[in-house]
Amino acid sequence: MDPTGIIVNYHLAYTKEVLVEVPGINSKKDAGRLVGKKAIFKDPKGNKYIGFVSGLHGRTGTLKIKFKKPLPSTSLAKPINIAE
């Protein structure tokens, strides 16, 4: 089963980057195994945004995900799939 995270923040200057928290992942060690994996966000209109986990943010297992296209501002607090 692919982990599903919640978009918690996005970078104001670089809108192609978002921060995602995945429930059940609370450490750098657990989150480190997801670095390099593909991330897919689907908006209500049916558009698909594809990105990848580029690294970690902080010590609590928050992931930094970079997308090819900027996400809409309505994506905050929405679920995102991370392909294993």
C-alpha positions in Angstrom: 0.0 0.0 0.0 1.3 3.4 -0.9 1.6 5.9 1.9 -0.6 8.9 1.8 0.5 12.2 3.2 -1.0 15.6 3.8 0.4 18.8 2.2 1.2 21.1 5.1 3.0 24.0 3.5 4.4 25.2 0.2 7.4 27.4 -0.6 6.3 30.9 -1.4 9.1 31.8 -3.8 9.4 28.3 -5.3 5.8 27.2 -5.7 6.8 23.9 -7.1 8.0 22.7 -3.7 5.7 21.5 -0.9 6.2 20.0 2.5 4.3 16.8 3.3 3.7 15.0 6.6 3.0 11.3 6.4 1.1 9.8 9.3 3.1 7.1 11.1 6.5 8.5 10.0 8.0 10.4 12.9 11.7 10.2 12.3 14.4 11.0 9.8 15.2 7.3 9.5 11.7 6.3 8.5 11.3 9.2 6.1 14.6 8.6 4.5 13.4 5.5 2.8 10.9 7.6 0.8 13.5 9.9 -0.7 13.5 9.6 -4.5 10.0 8.1 -4.7 7.3 9.4 -7.0 4.5 11.6 -5.6 1.2 12.2 -7.3 -1.4 14.9 -6.5 -4.8 14.9 -8.1 -6.9 18.1 -7.9 -10.7 18.2 -7.9 -10.8 19.0 -11.6 -8.9 15.8 -12.4 -5.5 17.3 -13.2 -2.5 15.2 -12.2 0.6 16.7 -10.8 3.7 14.4 -10.7 6.7 15.1 -8.6 9.4 13.3 -6.5 10.5 13.3 -2.9 13.7 15.4 -3.0 14.7 15.3 0.6 13.7 15.8 4.2 12.7 18.9 6.2 13.7 19.0 9.8 14.0 16.1 12.2 10.4 14.9 12.5 10.1 13.1 9.1 8.5 15.9 7.1 9.2 15.3 3.3 10.1 18.0 0.7 8.5 17.2 -2.6 9.3 19.0 -5.9 6.9 19.1 -8.8 7.3 19.8 -12.5 4.4 22.3 -12.5 3.3 24.5 -9.6 0.5 23.2 -7.5 -2.7 25.2 -7.1 -3.1 27.1 -3.8 -6.1 25.0 -2.9 -3.8 21.9 -2.5 -3.0 22.8 1.1 -4.2 20.3 3.6 -5.1 17.8 0.8 -3.9 14.2 0.6 -1.1 13.2 -1.7 0.0 9.7 -2.8 3.7 8.6 -2.6 4.4 5.6 -4.8 6.6 3.0 -3.2 
